[in-house]
Amino acid sequence: MRIFDYEGQKDLSDVAISLSRDEAADLLATLERLVKQPSLSKVYLSQLKGNVIEREIAIALDSNVRPFLAKTA
């Protein structure tokens, strides 16, 4: 897993993401789409304010990364 801050141009190692239930459902659907469609290289989950992106997360699959076992809190 690599978490990269585009604005600061650096990797981040300690982050927290808080989602509403609807946002979590959107993220789940986005990840399922990425996994099921090999032609996709990257997907975006964006929050718009008017016509401007207020927040955005880009998610890509990297075949070179070792599997990571997720821990739940």
N, CA, C, O and CB atoms as a CASP TS submission, in Angstrom:
PFRMAT TS
TARGET T0000
AUTHOR 0000-0000-0000
METHOD Language model
MODEL 1
PARENT N/A
ATOM      1  N   MET     1       0.857  -1.167   0.000  1.00  0.00           N
ATOM      2  CA  MET     1       0.000   0.000   0.000  1.00  0.00           C
ATOM      3  C   MET     1       0.901   1.227   0.000  1.00  0.00           C
ATOM      4  O   MET     1       1.872   1.310   0.753  1.00  0.00           O
ATOM      5  CB  MET     1      -0.974  -0.001   1.226  1.00  0.00           C
ATOM      6  N   ARG     2       0.561   2.167  -0.853  1.00  0.00           N
ATOM      7  CA  ARG     2       1.284   3.421  -0.893  1.00  0.00           C
ATOM      8  C   ARG     2       0.255   4.533  -0.821  1.00  0.00           C
ATOM      9  O   ARG     2      -0.696   4.555  -1.603  1.00  0.00           O
ATOM     10  CB  ARG     2       2.173   3.538  -2.175  1.00  0.00           C
ATOM     11  N   ILE     3       0.437   5.447   0.101  1.00  0.00           N
ATOM     12  CA  ILE     3      -0.441   6.600   0.223  1.00  0.00           C
ATOM     13  C   ILE     3       0.405   7.817  -0.102  1.00  0.00           C
ATOM     14  O   ILE     3       1.368   8.119   0.603  1.00  0.00           O
ATOM     15  CB  ILE     3      -1.093   6.702   1.658  1.00  0.00           C
ATOM     16  N   PHE     4       0.044   8.517  -1.173  1.00  0.00           N
ATOM     17  CA  PHE     4       0.845   9.616  -1.686  1.00  0.00           C
ATOM     18  C   PHE     4       0.061  10.912  -1.635  1.00  0.00           C
ATOM     19  O   PHE     4      -1.100  10.952  -2.043  1.00  0.00           O
ATOM     20  CB  PHE     4       1.303   9.330  -3.112  1.00  0.00           C
ATOM     21  N   ASP     5       0.673  11.960  -1.145  1.00  0.00           N
ATOM     22  CA  ASP     5       0.070  13.289  -1.080  1.00  0.00           C
ATOM     23  C   ASP     5       0.508  14.060  -2.314  1.00  0.00           C
ATOM     24  O   ASP     5       1.655  14.497  -2.402  1.00  0.00           O
ATOM     25  CB  ASP     5       0.476  14.044   0.234  1.00  0.00           C
ATOM     26  N   TYR     6      -0.411  14.231  -3.276  1.00  0.00           N
ATOM     27  CA  TYR     6      -0.072  14.943  -4.512  1.00  0.00           C
ATOM     28  C   TYR     6       0.347  16.378  -4.228  1.00  0.00           C
ATOM     29  O   TYR     6       1.292  16.886  -4.832  1.00  0.00           O
ATOM     30  CB  TYR     6      -1.257  14.928  -5.477  1.00  0.00           C
ATOM     31  N   GLU     7      -0.354  17.031  -3.311  1.00  0.00           N
ATOM     32  CA  GLU     7      -0.072  18.429  -3.018  1.00  0.00           C
ATOM     33  C   GLU     7       1.318  18.607  -2.408  1.00  0.00           C
ATOM     34  O   GLU     7       2.065  19.502  -2.803  1.00  0.00           O
ATOM     35  CB  GLU     7      -1.131  18.990  -2.078  1.00  0.00           C
ATOM     36  N   GLY     8       1.657  17.756  -1.451  1.00  0.00           N
ATOM     37  CA  GLY     8       2.955  17.847  -0.790  1.00  0.00           C
ATOM     38  C   GLY     8       4.049  17.062  -1.495  1.00  0.00           C
ATOM     39  O   GLY     8       5.221  17.155  -1.129  1.00  0.00           O
ATOM     40  N   GLN     9       3.662  16.281  -2.517  1.00  0.00           N
ATOM     41  CA  GLN     9       4.605  15.477  -3.294  1.00  0.00           C
ATOM     42  C   GLN     9       5.447  14.553  -2.403  1.00  0.00           C
ATOM     43  O   GLN     9       6.669  14.484  -2.533  1.00  0.00           O
ATOM     44  CB  GLN     9       5.521  16.389  -4.104  1.00  0.00           C
ATOM     45  N   LYS    10       4.750  13.838  -1.485  1.00  0.00           N
ATOM     46  CA  LYS    10       5.464  12.905  -0.621  1.00  0.00           C
ATOM     47  C   LYS    10       4.535  11.769  -0.208  1.00  0.00           C
ATOM     48  O   LYS    10       3.311  11.892  -0.241  1.00  0.00           O
ATOM     49  CB  LYS    10       6.024  13.627   0.623  1.00  0.00           C
ATOM     50  N   ASP    11       5.157  10.660   0.182  1.00  0.00           N
ATOM     51  CA  ASP    11       4.407   9.529   0.720  1.00  0.00           C
ATOM     52  C   ASP    11       3.976   9.849   2.143  1.00  0.00           C
ATOM     53  O   ASP    11       4.681  10.535   2.882  1.00  0.00           O
ATOM     54  CB  ASP    11       5.252   8.226   0.680  1.00  0.00           C
ATOM     55  N   LEU    12       2.808   9.341   2.512  1.00  0.00           N
ATOM     56  CA  LEU    12       2.301   9.487   3.873  1.00  0.00           C
ATOM     57  C   LEU    12       2.285   8.109   4.525  1.00  0.00           C
ATOM     58  O   LEU    12       1.993   7.111   3.866  1.00  0.00           O
ATOM     59  CB  LEU    12       0.874  10.136   3.887  1.00  0.00           C
ATOM     60  N   SER    13       2.593   8.055   5.799  1.00  0.00           N
ATOM     61  CA  SER    13       2.630   6.761   6.470  1.00  0.00           C
ATOM     62  C   SER    13       1.592   6.632   7.574  1.00  0.00           C
ATOM     63  O   SER    13       1.371   5.534   8.084  1.00  0.00           O
ATOM     64  CB  SER    13       3.995   6.525   7.040  1.00  0.00           C
ATOM     65  N   ASP    14       0.959   7.717   7.947  1.00  0.00           N
ATOM     66  CA  ASP    14       0.014   7.668   9.056  1.00  0.00           C
ATOM     67  C   ASP    14      -1.184   8.554   8.710  1.00  0.00           C
ATOM     68  O   ASP    14      -1.122   9.775   8.857  1.00  0.00           O
ATOM     69  CB  ASP    14       0.688   8.126  10.394  1.00  0.00           C
ATOM     70  N   VAL    15      -2.264   7.939   8.255  1.00  0.00           N
ATOM     71  CA  VAL    15      -3.445   8.697   7.856  1.00  0.00           C
ATOM     72  C   VAL    15      -4.696   8.070   8.450  1.00  0.00           C
ATOM     73  O   VAL    15      -4.706   6.899   8.828  1.00  0.00           O
ATOM     74  CB  VAL    15      -3.556   8.766   6.324  1.00  0.00           C
ATOM     75  N   ALA    16      -5.726   8.857   8.522  1.00  0.00           N
ATOM     76  CA  ALA    16      -7.045   8.365   8.936  1.00  0.00           C
ATOM     77  C   ALA    16      -8.050   8.852   7.905  1.00  0.00           C
ATOM     78  O   ALA    16      -7.982   9.994   7.450  1.00  0.00           O
ATOM     79  CB  ALA    16      -7.430   8.857  10.392  1.00  0.00           C
ATOM     80  N   ILE    17      -8.976   7.987   7.541  1.00  0.00           N
ATOM     81  CA  ILE    17     -10.032   8.352   6.609  1.00  0.00           C
ATOM     82  C   ILE    17     -11.356   8.072   7.302  1.00  0.00           C
ATOM     83  O   ILE    17     -11.628   6.944   7.714  1.00  0.00           O
ATOM     84  CB  ILE    17      -9.911   7.565   5.251  1.00  0.00           C
ATOM     85  N   SER    18     -12.171   9.100   7.426  1.00  0.00           N
ATOM     86  CA  SER    18     -13.493   8.958   8.046  1.00  0.00           C
ATOM     87  C   SER    18     -14.546   9.101   6.961  1.00  0.00           C
ATOM     88  O   SER    18     -14.560  10.087   6.224  1.00  0.00           O
ATOM     89  CB  SER    18     -13.713  10.016   9.184  1.00  0.00           C
ATOM     90  N   LEU    19     -15.421   8.119   6.866  1.00  0.00           N
ATOM     91  CA  LEU    19     -16.447   8.104   5.831  1.00  0.00           C
ATOM     92  C   LEU    19     -17.830   7.943   6.441  1.00  0.00           C
ATOM     93  O   LEU    19     -18.004   7.280   7.463  1.00  0.00           O
ATOM     94  CB  LEU    19     -16.179   6.985   4.830  1.00  0.00           C
ATOM     95  N   SER    20     -18.803   8.558   5.796  1.00  0.00           N
ATOM     96  CA  SER    20     -20.193   8.273   6.153  1.00  0.00           C
ATOM     97  C   SER    20     -20.526   6.898   5.588  1.00  0.00           C
ATOM     98  O   SER    20     -19.747   6.349   4.808  1.00  0.00           O
ATOM     99  CB  SER    20     -21.181   9.382   5.604  1.00  0.00           C
ATOM    100  N   ARG    21     -21.655   6.341   5.961  1.00  0.00           N
ATOM    101  CA  ARG    21     -22.059   5.045   5.412  1.00  0.00           C
ATOM    102  C   ARG    21     -22.225   5.127   3.891  1.00  0.00           C
ATOM    103  O   ARG    21     -21.829   4.213   3.168  1.00  0.00           O
ATOM    104  CB  ARG    21     -23.374   4.568   6.068  1.00  0.00           C
ATOM    105  N   ASP    22     -22.810   6.221   3.415  1.00  0.00           N
ATOM    106  CA  ASP    22     -22.987   6.380   1.969  1.00  0.00           C
ATOM    107  C   ASP    22     -21.642   6.476   1.256  1.00  0.00           C
ATOM    108  O   ASP    22     -21.462   5.892   0.188  1.00  0.00           O
ATOM    109  CB  ASP    22     -23.830   7.624   1.669  1.00  0.00           C
ATOM    110  N   GLU    23     -20.706   7.205   1.838  1.00  0.00           N
ATOM    111  CA  GLU    23     -19.372   7.315   1.240  1.00  0.00           C
ATOM    112  C   GLU    23     -18.657   5.969   1.242  1.00  0.00           C
ATOM    113  O   GLU    23     -17.959   5.632   0.286  1.00  0.00           O
ATOM    114  CB  GLU    23     -18.531   8.356   1.991  1.00  0.00           C
ATOM    115  N   ALA    24     -18.830   5.203   2.312  1.00  0.00           N
ATOM    116  CA  ALA    24     -18.223   3.870   2.378  1.00  0.00           C
ATOM    117  C   ALA    24     -18.816   2.970   1.302  1.00  0.00           C
ATOM    118  O   ALA    24     -18.091   2.195   0.676  1.00  0.00           O
ATOM    119  CB  ALA    24     -18.428   3.242   3.776  1.00  0.00           C
ATOM    120  N   ALA    25     -20.122   3.062   1.079  1.00  0.00           N
ATOM    121  CA  ALA    25     -20.771   2.273   0.031  1.00  0.00           C
ATOM    122  C   ALA    25     -20.250   2.687  -1.350  1.00  0.00           C
ATOM    123  O   ALA    25     -20.022   1.835  -2.208  1.00  0.00           O
ATOM    124  CB  ALA    25     -22.308   2.441   0.100  1.00  0.00           C
ATOM    125  N   ASP    26     -20.064   3.984  -1.563  1.00  0.00           N
ATOM    126  CA  ASP    26     -19.499   4.475  -2.830  1.00  0.00           C
ATOM    127  C   ASP    26     -18.085   3.953  -3.026  1.00  0.00           C
ATOM    128  O   ASP    26     -17.719   3.545  -4.128  1.00  0.00           O
ATOM    129  CB  ASP    26     -19.502   6.016  -2.868  1.00  0.00           C
ATOM    130  N   LEU    27     -17.286   3.963  -1.958  1.00  0.00           N
ATOM    131  CA  LEU    27     -15.906   3.468  -2.044  1.00  0.00           C
ATOM    132  C   LEU    27     -15.903   1.973  -2.358  1.00  0.00           C
ATOM    133  O   LEU    27     -15.108   1.516  -3.179  1.00  0.00           O
ATOM    134  CB  LEU    27     -15.140   3.743  -0.721  1.00  0.00           C
ATOM    135  N   LEU    28     -16.772   1.219  -1.721  1.00  0.00           N
ATOM    136  CA  LEU    28     -16.870  -0.218  -1.974  1.00  0.00           C
ATOM    137  C   LEU    28     -17.212  -0.487  -3.444  1.00  0.00           C
ATOM    138  O   LEU    28     -16.589  -1.333  -4.087  1.00  0.00           O
ATOM    139  CB  LEU    28     -17.932  -0.854  -1.053  1.00  0.00           C
ATOM    140  N   ALA    29     -18.197   0.232  -3.964  1.00  0.00           N
ATOM    141  CA  ALA    29     -18.593   0.060  -5.360  1.00  0.00           C
ATOM    142  C   ALA    29     -17.452   0.443  -6.303  1.00  0.00           C
ATOM    143  O   ALA    29     -17.249  -0.204  -7.331  1.00  0.00           O
ATOM    144  CB  ALA    29     -19.842   0.902  -5.669  1.00  0.00           C
ATOM    145  N   THR    30     -16.718   1.482  -5.956  1.00  0.00           N
ATOM    146  CA  THR    30     -15.585   1.926  -6.767  1.00  0.00           C
ATOM    147  C   THR    30     -14.482   0.880  -6.773  1.00  0.00           C
ATOM    148  O   THR    30     -13.904   0.601  -7.824  1.00  0.00           O
ATOM    149  CB  THR    30     -15.043   3.262  -6.249  1.00  0.00           C
ATOM    150  N   LEU    31     -14.181   0.302  -5.628  1.00  0.00           N
ATOM    151  CA  LEU    31     -13.151  -0.738  -5.539  1.00  0.00           C
ATOM    152  C   LEU    31     -13.581  -2.000  -6.294  1.00  0.00           C
ATOM    153  O   LEU    31     -12.765  -2.616  -6.979  1.00  0.00           O
ATOM    154  CB  LEU    31     -12.856  -1.077  -4.063  1.00  0.00           C
ATOM    155  N   GLU    32     -14.842  -2.386  -6.174  1.00  0.00           N
ATOM    156  CA  GLU    32     -15.333  -3.558  -6.899  1.00  0.00           C
ATOM    157  C   GLU    32     -15.201  -3.350  -8.402  1.00  0.00           C
ATOM    158  O   GLU    32     -14.827  -4.270  -9.129  1.00  0.00           O
ATOM    159  CB  GLU    32     -16.798  -3.851  -6.529  1.00  0.00           C
ATOM    160  N   ARG    33     -15.503  -2.156  -8.861  1.00  0.00           N
ATOM    161  CA  ARG    33     -15.369  -1.838 -10.283  1.00  0.00           C
ATOM    162  C   ARG    33     -13.911  -1.943 -10.722  1.00  0.00           C
ATOM    163  O   ARG    33     -13.628  -2.469 -11.798  1.00  0.00           O
ATOM    164  CB  ARG    33     -15.913  -0.427 -10.576  1.00  0.00           C
ATOM    165  N   LEU    34     -13.001  -1.457  -9.918  1.00  0.00           N
ATOM    166  CA  LEU    34     -11.576  -1.506 -10.240  1.00  0.00           C
ATOM    167  C   LEU    34     -11.089  -2.950 -10.321  1.00  0.00           C
ATOM    168  O   LEU    34     -10.330  -3.296 -11.227  1.00  0.00           O
ATOM    169  CB  LEU    34     -10.761  -0.729  -9.194  1.00  0.00           C
ATOM    170  N   VAL    35     -11.511  -3.783  -9.398  1.00  0.00           N
ATOM    171  CA  VAL    35     -11.073  -5.179  -9.362  1.00  0.00           C
ATOM    172  C   VAL    35     -11.676  -5.989 -10.513  1.00  0.00           C
ATOM    173  O   VAL    35     -11.007  -6.851 -11.082  1.00  0.00           O
ATOM    174  CB  VAL    35     -11.450  -5.815  -8.022  1.00  0.00           C
ATOM    175  N   LYS    36     -12.930  -5.716 -10.854  1.00  0.00           N
ATOM    176  CA  LYS    36     -13.632  -6.509 -11.865  1.00  0.00           C
ATOM    177  C   LYS    36     -13.326  -6.085 -13.303  1.00  0.00           C
ATOM    178  O   LYS    36     -13.590  -6.842 -14.237  1.00  0.00           O
ATOM    179  CB  LYS    36     -15.110  -6.421 -11.630  1.00  0.00           C
ATOM    180  N   GLN    37     -12.780  -4.901 -13.486  1.00  0.00           N
ATOM    181  CA  GLN    37     -12.511  -4.413 -14.837  1.00  0.00           C
ATOM    182  C   GLN    37     -11.003  -4.209 -15.022  1.00  0.00           C
ATOM    183  O   GLN    37     -10.489  -3.126 -14.741  1.00  0.00           O
ATOM    184  CB  GLN    37     -13.282  -3.088 -15.109  1.00  0.00           C
ATOM    185  N   PRO    38     -10.296  -5.234 -15.488  1.00  0.00           N
ATOM    186  CA  PRO    38      -8.840  -5.160 -15.632  1.00  0.00           C
ATOM    187  C   PRO    38      -8.362  -4.022 -16.528  1.00  0.00           C
ATOM    188  O   PRO    38      -7.209  -3.604 -16.430  1.00  0.00           O
ATOM    189  CB  PRO    38      -8.328  -6.452 -16.174  1.00  0.00           C
ATOM    190  N   SER    39      -9.232  -3.518 -17.398  1.00  0.00           N
ATOM    191  CA  SER    39      -8.827  -2.427 -18.282  1.00  0.00           C
ATOM    192  C   SER    39      -8.684  -1.099 -17.531  1.00  0.00           C
ATOM    193  O   SER    39      -8.044  -0.173 -18.029  1.00  0.00           O
ATOM    194  CB  SER    39      -9.837  -2.273 -19.413  1.00  0.00           C
ATOM    195  N   LEU    40      -9.271  -1.002 -16.343  1.00  0.00           N
ATOM    196  CA  LEU    40      -9.134   0.222 -15.547  1.00  0.00           C
ATOM    197  C   LEU    40      -7.782   0.233 -14.846  1.00  0.00           C
ATOM    198  O   LEU    40      -7.382  -0.765 -14.246  1.00  0.00           O
ATOM    199  CB  LEU    40     -10.283   0.341 -14.510  1.00  0.00           C
ATOM    200  N   SER    41      -7.091   1.339 -14.919  1.00  0.00           N
ATOM    201  CA  SER    41      -5.818   1.434 -14.213  1.00  0.00           C
ATOM    202  C   SER    41      -5.957   2.241 -12.928  1.00  0.00           C
ATOM    203  O   SER    41      -5.183   2.054 -11.990  1.00  0.00           O
ATOM    204  CB  SER    41      -4.760   2.062 -15.114  1.00  0.00           C
ATOM    205  N   LYS    42      -6.940   3.138 -12.880  1.00  0.00           N
ATOM    206  CA  LYS    42      -7.109   3.998 -11.721  1.00  0.00           C
ATOM    207  C   LYS    42      -8.556   4.465 -11.673  1.00  0.00           C
ATOM    208  O   LYS    42      -9.178   4.697 -12.710  1.00  0.00           O
ATOM    209  CB  LYS    42      -6.131   5.207 -11.768  1.00  0.00           C
ATOM    210  N   VAL    43      -9.088   4.602 -10.461  1.00  0.00           N
ATOM    211  CA  VAL    43     -10.432   5.156 -10.279  1.00  0.00           C
ATOM    212  C   VAL    43     -10.347   6.295  -9.273  1.00  0.00           C
ATOM    213  O   VAL    43      -9.432   6.355  -8.452  1.00  0.00           O
ATOM    214  CB  VAL    43     -11.446   4.058  -9.800  1.00  0.00           C
ATOM    215  N   TYR    44     -11.315   7.188  -9.354  1.00  0.00           N
ATOM    216  CA  TYR    44     -11.338   8.360  -8.489  1.00  0.00           C
ATOM    217  C   TYR    44     -12.658   8.419  -7.736  1.00  0.00           C
ATOM    218  O   TYR    44     -13.717   8.114  -8.284  1.00  0.00           O
ATOM    219  CB  TYR    44     -11.123   9.649  -9.306  1.00  0.00           C
ATOM    220  N   LEU    45     -12.580   8.809  -6.497  1.00  0.00           N
ATOM    221  CA  LEU    45     -13.759   9.084  -5.698  1.00  0.00           C
ATOM    222  C   LEU    45     -13.618  10.546  -5.289  1.00  0.00           C
ATOM    223  O   LEU    45     -12.712  10.909  -4.538  1.00  0.00           O
ATOM    224  CB  LEU    45     -13.890   8.103  -4.439  1.00  0.00           C
ATOM    225  N   SER    46     -14.526  11.380  -5.793  1.00  0.00           N
ATOM    226  CA  SER    46     -14.381  12.834  -5.628  1.00  0.00           C
ATOM    227  C   SER    46     -15.565  13.432  -4.901  1.00  0.00           C
ATOM    228  O   SER    46     -16.692  12.949  -5.000  1.00  0.00           O
ATOM    229  CB  SER    46     -14.217  13.512  -6.981  1.00  0.00           C
ATOM    230  N   GLN    47     -15.282  14.501  -4.164  1.00  0.00           N
ATOM    231  CA  GLN    47     -16.333  15.291  -3.541  1.00  0.00           C
ATOM    232  C   GLN    47     -16.275  16.659  -4.201  1.00  0.00           C
ATOM    233  O   GLN    47     -15.255  17.348  -4.158  1.00  0.00           O
ATOM    234  CB  GLN    47     -16.161  15.384  -1.965  1.00  0.00           C
ATOM    235  N   LEU    48     -17.396  17.038  -4.815  1.00  0.00           N
ATOM    236  CA  LEU    48     -17.448  18.306  -5.539  1.00  0.00           C
ATOM    237  C   LEU    48     -18.176  19.362  -4.726  1.00  0.00           C
ATOM    238  O   LEU    48     -19.108  19.066  -3.978  1.00  0.00           O
ATOM    239  CB  LEU    48     -18.129  18.123  -6.895  1.00  0.00           C
ATOM    240  N   LYS    49     -17.729  20.599  -4.891  1.00  0.00           N
ATOM    241  CA  LYS    49     -18.433  21.741  -4.330  1.00  0.00           C
ATOM    242  C   LYS    49     -18.657  22.683  -5.503  1.00  0.00           C
ATOM    243  O   LYS    49     -17.731  23.357  -5.955  1.00  0.00           O
ATOM    244  CB  LYS    49     -17.623  22.435  -3.139  1.00  0.00           C
ATOM    245  N   GLY    50     -19.894  22.724  -5.993  1.00  0.00           N
ATOM    246  CA  GLY    50     -20.149  23.427  -7.244  1.00  0.00           C
ATOM    247  C   GLY    50     -19.515  22.623  -8.368  1.00  0.00           C
ATOM    248  O   GLY    50     -19.796  21.434  -8.525  1.00  0.00           O
ATOM    249  N   ASN    51     -18.674  23.263  -9.135  1.00  0.00           N
ATOM    250  CA  ASN    51     -17.959  22.582 -10.213  1.00  0.00           C
ATOM    251  C   ASN    51     -16.496  22.359  -9.874  1.00  0.00           C
ATOM    252  O   ASN    51     -15.689  22.093 -10.764  1.00  0.00           O
ATOM    253  CB  ASN    51     -18.069  23.376 -11.496  1.00  0.00           C
ATOM    254  N   VAL    52     -16.146  22.463  -8.604  1.00  0.00           N
ATOM    255  CA  VAL    52     -14.752  22.362  -8.165  1.00  0.00           C
ATOM    256  C   VAL    52     -14.580  21.118  -7.289  1.00  0.00           C
ATOM    257  O   VAL    52     -15.399  20.845  -6.412  1.00  0.00           O
ATOM    258  CB  VAL    52     -14.319  23.645  -7.388  1.00  0.00           C
ATOM    259  N   ILE    53     -13.508  20.373  -7.542  1.00  0.00           N
ATOM    260  CA  ILE    53     -13.196  19.213  -6.698  1.00  0.00           C
ATOM    261  C   ILE    53     -12.709  19.723  -5.350  1.00  0.00           C
ATOM    262  O   ILE    53     -11.699  20.422  -5.266  1.00  0.00           O
ATOM    263  CB  ILE    53     -12.121  18.284  -7.368  1.00  0.00           C
ATOM    264  N   GLU    54     -13.439  19.367  -4.294  1.00  0.00           N
ATOM    265  CA  GLU    54     -13.067  19.782  -2.942  1.00  0.00           C
ATOM    266  C   GLU    54     -12.116  18.763  -2.300  1.00  0.00           C
ATOM    267  O   GLU    54     -11.144  19.132  -1.640  1.00  0.00           O
ATOM    268  CB  GLU    54     -14.327  19.960  -2.070  1.00  0.00           C
ATOM    269  N   ARG    55     -12.417  17.473  -2.507  1.00  0.00           N
ATOM    270  CA  ARG    55     -11.584  16.368  -2.009  1.00  0.00           C
ATOM    271  C   ARG    55     -11.619  15.264  -3.047  1.00  0.00           C
ATOM    272  O   ARG    55     -12.613  15.079  -3.749  1.00  0.00           O
ATOM    273  CB  ARG    55     -12.082  15.844  -0.607  1.00  0.00           C
ATOM    274  N   GLU    56     -10.520  14.536  -3.133  1.00  0.00           N
ATOM    275  CA  GLU    56     -10.494  13.439  -4.096  1.00  0.00           C
ATOM    276  C   GLU    56      -9.490  12.389  -3.643  1.00  0.00           C
ATOM    277  O   GLU    56      -8.421  12.702  -3.118  1.00  0.00           O
ATOM    278  CB  GLU    56     -10.143  13.954  -5.514  1.00  0.00           C
ATOM    279  N   ILE    57      -9.864  11.145  -3.861  1.00  0.00           N
ATOM    280  CA  ILE    57      -8.953  10.039  -3.606  1.00  0.00           C
ATOM    281  C   ILE    57      -8.835   9.246  -4.910  1.00  0.00           C
ATOM    282  O   ILE    57      -9.838   8.889  -5.528  1.00  0.00           O
ATOM    283  CB  ILE    57      -9.457   9.130  -2.411  1.00  0.00           C
ATOM    284  N   ALA    58      -7.607   8.983  -5.310  1.00  0.00           N
ATOM    285  CA  ALA    58      -7.340   8.173  -6.502  1.00  0.00           C
ATOM    286  C   ALA    58      -6.875   6.807  -6.023  1.00  0.00           C
ATOM    287  O   ALA    58      -6.028   6.710  -5.135  1.00  0.00           O
ATOM    288  CB  ALA    58      -6.264   8.850  -7.445  1.00  0.00           C
ATOM    289  N   ILE    59      -7.427   5.757  -6.609  1.00  0.00           N
ATOM    290  CA  ILE    59      -7.093   4.398  -6.190  1.00  0.00           C
ATOM    291  C   ILE    59      -6.658   3.612  -7.418  1.00  0.00           C
ATOM    292  O   ILE    59      -7.349   3.590  -8.436  1.00  0.00           O
ATOM    293  CB  ILE    59      -8.303   3.707  -5.479  1.00  0.00           C
ATOM    294  N   ALA    60      -5.499   2.965  -7.304  1.00  0.00           N
ATOM    295  CA  ALA    60      -4.969   2.161  -8.408  1.00  0.00           C
ATOM    296  C   ALA    60      -4.508   0.822  -7.858  1.00  0.00           C
ATOM    297  O   ALA    60      -4.098   0.717  -6.702  1.00  0.00           O
ATOM    298  CB  ALA    60      -3.797   2.895  -9.135  1.00  0.00           C
ATOM    299  N   LEU    61      -4.582  -0.197  -8.701  1.00  0.00           N
ATOM    300  CA  LEU    61      -4.043  -1.501  -8.330  1.00  0.00           C
ATOM    301  C   LEU    61      -2.599  -1.575  -8.795  1.00  0.00           C
ATOM    302  O   LEU    61      -2.288  -1.224  -9.933  1.00  0.00           O
ATOM    303  CB  LEU    61      -4.886  -2.659  -8.942  1.00  0.00           C
ATOM    304  N   ASP    62      -1.722  -2.030  -7.919  1.00  0.00           N
ATOM    305  CA  ASP    62      -0.307  -2.168  -8.247  1.00  0.00           C
ATOM    306  C   ASP    62       0.065  -3.635  -8.117  1.00  0.00           C
ATOM    307  O   ASP    62       0.064  -4.186  -7.016  1.00  0.00           O
ATOM    308  CB  ASP    62       0.588  -1.274  -7.323  1.00  0.00           C
ATOM    309  N   SER    63       0.378  -4.257  -9.223  1.00  0.00           N
ATOM    310  CA  SER    63       0.692  -5.690  -9.210  1.00  0.00           C
ATOM    311  C   SER    63       2.060  -5.979  -8.599  1.00  0.00           C
ATOM    312  O   SER    63       2.382  -7.138  -8.337  1.00  0.00           O
ATOM    313  CB  SER    63       0.638  -6.247 -10.621  1.00  0.00           C
ATOM    314  N   ASN    64       2.867  -4.952  -8.370  1.00  0.00           N
ATOM    315  CA  ASN    64       4.211  -5.138  -7.818  1.00  0.00           C
ATOM    316  C   ASN    64       4.255  -5.070  -6.296  1.00  0.00           C
ATOM    317  O   ASN    64       5.304  -5.302  -5.696  1.00  0.00           O
ATOM    318  CB  ASN    64       5.138  -4.102  -8.385  1.00  0.00           C
ATOM    319  N   VAL    65       3.138  -4.757  -5.676  1.00  0.00           N
ATOM    320  CA  VAL    65       3.112  -4.598  -4.221  1.00  0.00           C
ATOM    321  C   VAL    65       2.795  -5.930  -3.554  1.00  0.00           C
ATOM    322  O   VAL    65       1.903  -6.657  -3.991  1.00  0.00           O
ATOM    323  CB  VAL    65       2.077  -3.529  -3.805  1.00  0.00           C
ATOM    324  N   ARG    66       3.541  -6.246  -2.483  1.00  0.00           N
ATOM    325  CA  ARG    66       3.272  -7.463  -1.712  1.00  0.00           C
ATOM    326  C   ARG    66       1.921  -7.358  -1.032  1.00  0.00           C
ATOM    327  O   ARG    66       1.541  -6.269  -0.601  1.00  0.00           O
ATOM    328  CB  ARG    66       4.380  -7.710  -0.667  1.00  0.00           C
ATOM    329  N   PRO    67       1.183  -8.451  -0.921  1.00  0.00           N
ATOM    330  CA  PRO    67      -0.109  -8.430  -0.227  1.00  0.00           C
ATOM    331  C   PRO    67       0.063  -7.964   1.218  1.00  0.00           C
ATOM    332  O   PRO    67       1.065  -8.271   1.864  1.00  0.00           O
ATOM    333  CB  PRO    67      -0.765  -9.828  -0.260  1.00  0.00           C
ATOM    334  N   PHE    68      -0.897  -7.241   1.700  1.00  0.00           N
ATOM    335  CA  PHE    68      -0.901  -6.694   3.054  1.00  0.00           C
ATOM    336  C   PHE    68      -2.143  -7.194   3.753  1.00  0.00           C
ATOM    337  O   PHE    68      -3.244  -7.098   3.210  1.00  0.00           O
ATOM    338  CB  PHE    68      -0.849  -5.134   3.048  1.00  0.00           C
ATOM    339  N   LEU    69      -1.984  -7.722   4.937  1.00  0.00           N
ATOM    340  CA  LEU    69      -3.136  -8.192   5.704  1.00  0.00           C
ATOM    341  C   LEU    69      -3.702  -7.023   6.496  1.00  0.00           C
ATOM    342  O   LEU    69      -3.019  -6.450   7.345  1.00  0.00           O
ATOM    343  CB  LEU    69      -2.744  -9.370   6.652  1.00  0.00           C
ATOM    344  N   ALA    70      -4.933  -6.679   6.220  1.00  0.00           N
ATOM    345  CA  ALA    70      -5.570  -5.573   6.904  1.00  0.00           C
ATOM    346  C   ALA    70      -5.919  -5.965   8.331  1.00  0.00           C
ATOM    347  O   ALA    70      -6.342  -7.090   8.596  1.00  0.00           O
ATOM    348  CB  ALA    70      -6.818  -5.123   6.151  1.00  0.00           C
ATOM    349  N   LYS    71      -5.740  -5.040   9.227  1.00  0.00           N
ATOM    350  CA  LYS    71      -6.131  -5.241  10.617  1.00  0.00           C
ATOM    351  C   LYS    71      -7.355  -4.387  10.876  1.00  0.00           C
ATOM    352  O   LYS    71      -7.448  -3.266  10.375  1.00  0.00           O
ATOM    353  CB  LYS    71      -4.970  -4.885  11.604  1.00  0.00           C
ATOM    354  N   THR    72      -8.279  -4.895  11.642  1.00  0.00           N
ATOM    355  CA  THR    72      -9.461  -4.120  11.974  1.00  0.00           C
ATOM    356  C   THR    72      -9.373  -3.663  13.411  1.00  0.00           C
ATOM    357  O   THR    72      -8.827  -4.352  14.273  1.00  0.00           O
ATOM    358  CB  THR    72     -10.740  -4.933  11.740  1.00  0.00           C
ATOM    359  N   ALA    73      -9.917  -2.499  13.650  1.00  0.00           N
ATOM    360  CA  ALA    73      -9.880  -1.928  15.007  1.00  0.00           C
ATOM    361  C   ALA    73     -10.999  -2.478  15.839  1.00  0.00           C
ATOM    362  O   ALA    73     -11.133  -2.118  17.009  1.00  0.00           O
ATOM    363  CB  ALA    73      -9.966  -0.403  14.966  1.00  0.00           C
TER
END
